[in-house]
Amino acid sequence: MIKKVGTLLVVAMCIVCTVPIVIAQETPFVINGYVSYANGTVCNNPDVNVMNTNTGENWPAKNYSTSNYYRLVLVNGTDLNASETLKFEVTSPDESQSKIVEFKVTHDEVNVGGRFGYNITLSVQGQQTWYFSTDTVTGPTWDGATYNINMTKGVEGGDDKITLAKGERVWFYADQVAESNVSFPADTWNVSYWVKATNPGDSGKQITTRLQGINSTGAKLSGSPYAQGHYNINSPQNLEEVTESLNPTGTFTIPEGGRFAIEVLWTGDATGNLEIYCNPSGKHASDVTSPSSDPGYPIPELPTILLFGVGLLVIAGYVELRRKRRE
């Protein structure tokens, strides 16, 4: 009997030894890059804080007083998972410039161990940044566009693309309608996005970028487009960056319920398609930045509202004074 028990015990031990032991392996997720000021100069010793918006956990990135480089090492499966969103709050040492941006962690980034070369350009007070996406707009749009797509404020789109056939156009709209009349002074709007012309014969073919505006019914506003630029394809079948500084010739107003938009038009004499990339791997996301004179779209900042309110009070007081004098 003892011999049989011993034999069974040995067999059991052998079975246990042949079963693979699965231990969850923690893998690093590295985020690094450089921080620059809005004018393109380096921002040494930036304050970079990262938060997982799904869990609420946050971490300060490591940086150096003599460099604009930052680095943060997180743990996949513990600190974050694919499809979760990381929110960056980046501020210059004197707090004169800052930026908040979010991106969603992809499975590809988890597989390669992080997001490398994630460079951030700070915004001056008043500037706002919207990122291209592939999300269809809900609300007022212009019916002359081939595609009506959202731009998301402060949140980068995924690694998606929009394909335009020759002569087609896409309108990228601010993801919020104006909550009151918002007037923009004549100032520079910076647009930067990534494209690929699919046909090798489309070298030199033109892309037109326009700053547009619509009212609450989707009709184009008077004076729209307010500014435009033109870019010629340099290297068909390769990814290339379109950068435009759009300068309206005068003040324009987006009325309550309206939107501003960036139009991208692919020329009608092209041979192949144009692909527009929202957030290509290893590149910065496609975006538009409003000028520093932005009054605070979609609703003017409090000082603007207060000044407007004071103006109304002055007018009301003047009317009341005149009424009393007549009595």
C-alpha positions as CSV (number, residue, x, y, z in Angstrom):
1,M,0.0,0.0,0.0
2,I,2.8,2.4,0.9
3,K,4.5,1.6,-2.3
4,K,1.4,2.4,-4.3
5,V,0.9,5.7,-2.5
6,G,4.6,6.6,-3.1
7,T,4.1,5.8,-6.8
8,L,1.0,8.0,-7.1
9,L,2.8,10.8,-5.3
10,V,5.7,10.7,-7.8
11,V,3.3,10.6,-10.7
12,A,1.4,13.6,-9.3
13,M,4.6,15.5,-8.9
14,C,5.6,14.8,-12.4
15,I,2.3,16.0,-13.7
16,V,2.6,19.2,-11.7
17,C,6.1,19.7,-13.1
18,T,5.0,19.4,-16.7
19,V,2.2,22.0,-16.3
20,P,3.6,25.4,-17.5
21,I,3.6,28.1,-14.8
22,V,2.1,31.3,-16.2
23,I,3.3,34.4,-14.5
24,A,2.1,37.8,-15.7
25,Q,5.2,39.7,-17.0
26,E,5.3,43.4,-16.3
27,T,6.5,45.3,-19.4
28,P,7.6,48.9,-19.4
29,F,5.8,51.6,-21.4
30,V,8.1,54.5,-22.1
31,I,7.0,58.0,-23.1
32,N,9.7,60.5,-24.1
33,G,10.2,63.6,-26.2
34,Y,11.1,67.3,-26.2
35,V,9.2,70.4,-25.2
36,S,9.4,73.7,-27.1
37,Y,8.0,77.1,-26.8
38,A,5.4,78.4,-29.2
39,N,8.1,80.3,-31.2
40,G,10.1,77.0,-31.7
41,T,12.9,77.6,-29.2
42,V,13.6,74.9,-26.6
43,C,11.8,74.9,-23.2
44,N,14.4,73.7,-20.7
45,N,13.2,72.1,-17.4
46,P,9.5,71.8,-18.4
47,D,6.9,70.7,-15.9
48,V,5.3,67.5,-17.4
49,N,2.6,65.7,-15.6
50,V,0.7,62.7,-17.0
51,M,-2.6,61.3,-15.8
52,N,-4.4,58.1,-16.8
53,T,-8.0,59.5,-17.2
54,N,-9.5,56.1,-16.9
55,T,-8.0,55.4,-13.4
56,G,-7.2,58.9,-12.1
57,E,-3.5,58.0,-11.4
58,N,-0.9,60.6,-12.3
59,W,2.8,60.8,-12.5
60,P,5.5,63.6,-13.0
61,A,7.8,63.0,-15.9
62,K,11.6,63.2,-15.3
63,N,13.3,66.2,-16.8
64,Y,16.5,68.2,-16.5
65,S,17.1,71.9,-15.9
66,T,19.7,72.0,-18.8
67,S,17.5,70.2,-21.3
68,N,14.0,70.3,-22.8
69,Y,13.9,66.5,-22.8
70,Y,11.4,64.6,-20.7
71,R,10.9,60.9,-20.0
72,L,8.4,58.8,-18.1
73,V,8.5,55.0,-17.6
74,L,5.1,53.4,-16.8
75,V,4.2,49.7,-16.5
76,N,1.8,48.2,-19.0
77,G,-1.0,46.2,-17.3
78,T,-0.4,48.1,-14.0
79,D,-0.3,51.8,-14.8
80,L,-2.1,51.6,-18.1
81,N,-3.7,49.4,-20.7
82,A,-4.3,49.7,-24.4
83,S,-7.3,51.9,-25.3
84,E,-6.9,54.0,-22.1
85,T,-6.3,57.7,-22.4
86,L,-3.3,59.6,-21.1
87,K,-3.7,63.3,-20.4
88,F,-0.6,65.6,-20.5
89,E,-0.3,68.9,-18.6
90,V,2.8,70.7,-19.7
91,T,4.0,74.0,-18.4
92,S,7.0,76.2,-18.9
93,P,9.2,77.0,-15.8
94,D,7.8,80.5,-15.5
95,E,4.3,79.3,-16.2
96,S,3.9,81.8,-19.1
97,Q,3.1,79.0,-21.6
98,S,1.3,75.7,-21.2
99,K,-0.6,73.0,-23.0
100,I,-3.0,70.2,-22.2
101,V,-3.3,67.3,-24.7
102,E,-4.6,63.7,-24.5
103,F,-3.9,60.6,-26.5
104,K,-5.3,57.1,-26.5
105,V,-2.8,54.2,-25.9
106,T,-2.8,51.9,-28.9
107,H,-2.1,48.1,-29.0
108,D,0.9,48.8,-31.4
109,E,2.4,51.2,-28.8
110,V,2.0,48.6,-26.1
111,N,3.7,46.0,-28.3
112,V,6.7,48.3,-29.1
113,G,7.0,49.4,-25.5
114,G,5.8,53.0,-25.5
115,R,5.3,56.2,-27.4
116,F,8.7,57.6,-28.4
117,G,9.6,61.1,-29.6
118,Y,6.3,62.6,-28.4
119,N,7.3,66.2,-28.8
120,I,5.1,69.0,-27.4
121,T,4.9,72.6,-28.5
122,L,3.5,74.9,-25.8
123,S,0.7,77.4,-26.4
124,V,0.8,81.0,-25.4
125,Q,-2.2,82.4,-23.5
126,G,-5.3,82.5,-25.6
127,Q,-4.2,79.9,-28.1
128,Q,-6.2,76.7,-28.5
129,T,-5.4,73.5,-30.5
130,W,-7.9,71.3,-32.3
131,Y,-6.8,67.9,-33.7
132,F,-8.1,66.2,-36.9
133,S,-10.2,63.1,-36.4
134,T,-12.4,60.8,-38.5
135,D,-15.6,61.3,-36.4
136,T,-18.6,62.5,-38.3
137,V,-20.0,65.9,-37.1
138,T,-23.4,66.1,-35.4
139,G,-25.0,69.5,-35.7
140,P,-24.8,72.2,-38.4
141,T,-22.5,71.5,-41.3
142,W,-22.0,72.9,-44.8
143,D,-23.7,70.6,-47.4
144,G,-21.1,71.4,-50.1
145,A,-18.4,69.3,-48.4
146,T,-17.7,65.7,-49.4
147,Y,-17.0,64.9,-45.8
148,N,-18.0,66.7,-42.6
149,I,-15.6,65.7,-39.8
150,N,-14.9,66.8,-36.2
151,M,-11.8,68.4,-34.9
152,T,-11.4,67.6,-31.2
153,K,-10.0,70.3,-28.9
154,G,-7.0,69.1,-26.9
155,V,-7.5,65.4,-27.7
156,E,-5.5,63.8,-30.5
157,G,-7.2,61.5,-33.0
158,G,-6.3,57.9,-33.6
159,D,-4.0,56.7,-36.4
160,D,-6.8,57.0,-38.9
161,K,-7.0,58.5,-42.4
162,I,-9.5,60.2,-44.7
163,T,-9.3,59.5,-48.4
164,L,-10.2,62.1,-50.9
165,A,-10.8,61.4,-54.6
166,K,-9.8,64.1,-57.1
167,G,-12.0,67.2,-56.7
168,E,-13.3,66.1,-53.2
169,R,-13.0,68.2,-50.1
170,V,-13.3,67.6,-46.3
171,W,-14.4,70.2,-43.7
172,F,-12.9,69.7,-40.3
173,Y,-15.1,71.5,-37.8
174,A,-14.5,72.7,-34.2
175,D,-16.2,70.1,-32.0
176,Q,-18.3,72.7,-30.2
177,V,-20.6,75.3,-31.6
178,A,-20.2,78.9,-30.5
179,E,-22.2,79.5,-27.4
180,S,-22.4,83.2,-28.2
181,N,-21.1,85.5,-30.9
182,V,-17.3,85.1,-30.9
183,S,-15.2,87.6,-32.8
184,F,-11.6,86.9,-34.0
185,P,-9.2,89.7,-34.7
186,A,-7.0,89.4,-37.9
187,D,-4.3,87.1,-36.7
188,T,-2.4,83.9,-37.8
189,W,-4.0,80.5,-37.6
190,N,-1.4,77.7,-37.9
191,V,-2.4,74.5,-39.6
192,S,-0.3,71.4,-39.9
193,Y,-1.4,68.0,-41.2
194,W,0.0,64.9,-42.9
195,V,-0.9,63.7,-46.4
196,K,0.0,61.0,-49.0
197,A,-0.8,61.3,-52.7
198,T,-1.4,57.7,-53.8
199,N,-0.5,58.1,-57.5
200,P,3.1,58.6,-58.6
201,G,2.0,60.9,-61.3
202,D,0.6,63.5,-58.9
203,S,3.8,65.3,-58.2
204,G,3.1,69.1,-58.1
205,K,-0.6,68.6,-57.7
206,Q,-2.2,71.1,-55.4
207,I,-3.9,71.0,-52.0
208,T,-5.9,74.0,-50.9
209,T,-6.4,74.7,-47.2
210,R,-9.0,77.3,-46.1
211,L,-10.3,78.8,-42.9
212,Q,-14.1,78.7,-43.1
213,G,-17.1,79.6,-41.0
214,I,-20.8,78.6,-40.9
215,N,-23.9,79.8,-39.0
216,S,-26.3,77.7,-37.0
217,T,-28.1,76.5,-40.1
218,G,-24.9,75.4,-41.9
219,A,-24.8,78.3,-44.4
220,K,-21.4,79.8,-45.2
221,L,-20.8,83.1,-43.4
222,S,-20.2,86.3,-45.3
223,G,-16.5,86.6,-46.1
224,S,-15.8,82.9,-45.6
225,P,-13.2,81.7,-46.5
226,Y,-11.3,84.1,-44.3
227,A,-7.9,82.9,-45.5
228,Q,-6.4,80.2,-47.6
229,G,-3.1,78.6,-48.6
230,H,-1.8,76.2,-51.3
231,Y,0.6,73.3,-51.1
232,N,2.0,71.3,-54.0
233,I,2.8,67.6,-53.6
234,N,6.5,66.9,-53.5
235,S,6.8,63.2,-53.1
236,P,3.9,61.1,-54.2
237,Q,3.3,57.8,-52.4
238,N,5.2,59.1,-49.4
239,L,4.0,60.8,-46.2
240,E,4.5,64.6,-46.2
241,E,3.5,67.5,-44.0
242,V,1.4,70.4,-45.1
243,T,1.9,73.5,-43.1
244,E,0.0,76.7,-43.6
245,S,-0.1,80.0,-41.8
246,L,-3.6,81.4,-42.6
247,N,-3.9,85.1,-42.1
248,P,-7.4,86.6,-42.4
249,T,-7.4,90.1,-43.8
250,G,-9.8,91.4,-41.1
251,T,-11.9,90.5,-38.1
252,F,-14.6,87.8,-38.5
253,T,-17.3,86.6,-36.2
254,I,-18.6,83.1,-35.6
255,P,-22.3,83.6,-34.5
256,E,-24.0,81.8,-31.8
257,G,-24.7,78.2,-32.9
258,G,-22.1,78.4,-35.7
259,R,-18.7,76.8,-36.1
260,F,-15.3,77.6,-37.7
261,A,-13.8,74.9,-39.9
262,I,-10.6,74.0,-41.8
263,E,-11.3,72.9,-45.4
264,V,-8.9,70.7,-47.3
265,L,-9.5,70.5,-51.0
266,W,-7.8,68.0,-53.4
267,T,-7.3,69.4,-56.9
268,G,-9.7,68.1,-59.6
269,D,-6.8,67.5,-62.1
270,A,-5.2,64.9,-59.9
271,T,-4.8,61.3,-61.1
272,G,-5.1,59.4,-57.8
273,N,-6.4,59.9,-54.3
274,L,-5.2,62.0,-51.4
275,E,-4.9,60.4,-48.0
276,I,-5.1,62.7,-44.9
277,Y,-3.6,61.2,-41.8
278,C,-4.9,62.2,-38.3
279,N,-2.0,60.9,-36.2
280,P,0.6,58.9,-38.1
281,S,3.0,56.8,-36.2
282,G,6.2,58.6,-35.2
283,K,4.8,62.1,-36.2
284,H,3.0,64.8,-34.4
285,A,-0.8,64.8,-34.8
286,S,-2.5,66.8,-37.5
287,D,-3.9,70.0,-36.0
288,V,-4.9,73.7,-36.2
289,T,-3.9,76.3,-33.6
290,S,-5.9,79.5,-33.1
291,P,-4.0,82.8,-32.6
292,S,-3.1,84.1,-29.2
293,S,-5.8,86.7,-29.7
294,D,-8.5,83.9,-29.6
295,P,-11.2,85.4,-27.4
296,G,-12.0,82.0,-25.9
297,Y,-14.0,80.0,-28.5
298,P,-16.7,78.6,-28.0
299,I,-17.6,81.3,-25.5
300,P,-15.6,84.5,-24.8
301,E,-13.5,84.5,-21.6
302,L,-15.0,86.2,-18.5
303,P,-13.2,89.6,-19.0
304,T,-14.8,89.9,-22.4
305,I,-18.2,89.0,-21.0
306,L,-17.7,91.5,-18.2
307,L,-16.7,94.3,-20.6
308,F,-19.8,93.5,-22.7
309,G,-22.0,93.6,-19.6
310,V,-20.5,96.9,-18.4
311,G,-21.3,98.3,-21.8
312,L,-24.9,97.2,-21.5
313,L,-25.1,98.7,-18.0
314,V,-23.8,102.0,-19.2
315,I,-26.2,102.1,-22.1
316,A,-29.1,101.2,-19.8
317,G,-28.1,103.9,-17.3
318,Y,-27.9,106.5,-20.1
319,V,-31.4,105.5,-21.3
320,E,-32.8,105.7,-17.8
321,L,-31.2,109.1,-17.2
322,R,-32.7,110.5,-20.4
323,R,-36.1,109.1,-19.3
324,K,-35.9,110.8,-16.0
325,R,-34.9,114.1,-17.5
326,R,-37.9,114.0,-19.8
327,E,-40.2,113.5,-16.8
